[in-house]
Amino acid sequence: SEAGALFHHARTVCRRAERWVVALSEHEQVNEHVLVYLNRLSDYLFLAARIANKQAGVREQEWSGKAQ
């Protein structure tokens, strides 16, 4: 769904920000709560995408944990 795609896009931006903060933390002191927040926000955005897709009737491929 369009909403699901937007949530997934926002999640990728959030994950990118998390990686940038990790890289920054190698040179500067970073409040650990920033990383926790970004990680939880990423989780939330993933769930929001799943919910949006379910409400739109879009079936998602389930992750099996095995390489296909």
N, C-alpha and C positions, 0 to 999 in steps of 0.2 A: 504494500500500500504506500501511497505517497507519504502519509504520516510516519509509517514505519521506516521508510527510507530516510526521512529527515532526522528521525531520532538516531538511526545508525550513523548518519553523517556527523551529527553532533557528538556522538560517542567517539568517533575517530579523531575529531578535533580535540576532545578532552584527553584521549590517550596520548596524542602528540604533545599536548601541554604537560602531561605527566612526565613524559620522557625528557622534555626540556628542563623541567624542574629537577629531575634526577641528575641531568648533566650539570646544571647550575650548582647543585649541592656538592659537586666534586671540587668547586672553587670557592663557593660562598656558603655561609651558614644559612640553612633553610629550615623554617619551622616545620617540624614533622607532621603537624596537623594539615598542612597544605597538601602533602602527598596522600594522606588518608582521605581528605576531602575529595581530591580529584579521582581517586580510586573508587570511592563510594558513588560519586557522581556518574562515573562510567558504568558502574553496575546498574544504577537507576535508569540511565538512558537505554541500556540493553533491555531491561525489563519493560520499559515504556514502549520500545519498538515492538517487542513480542506481543504486548497487550494490544497495541494499535493494529498490528497485523491480524491478530485473532478476531478483534472486533470487526475488521473489514472482511473477514472470511478468507484470509490468505493463509494457506498452509505453509509452514516453514520446514525445511529439512532439519531433522533432529541430528545432533552431533553424537556419533557413536564412540568417539575416542580412538578409533582405528583408522589407519591410513587406507584410502580407497584406491 
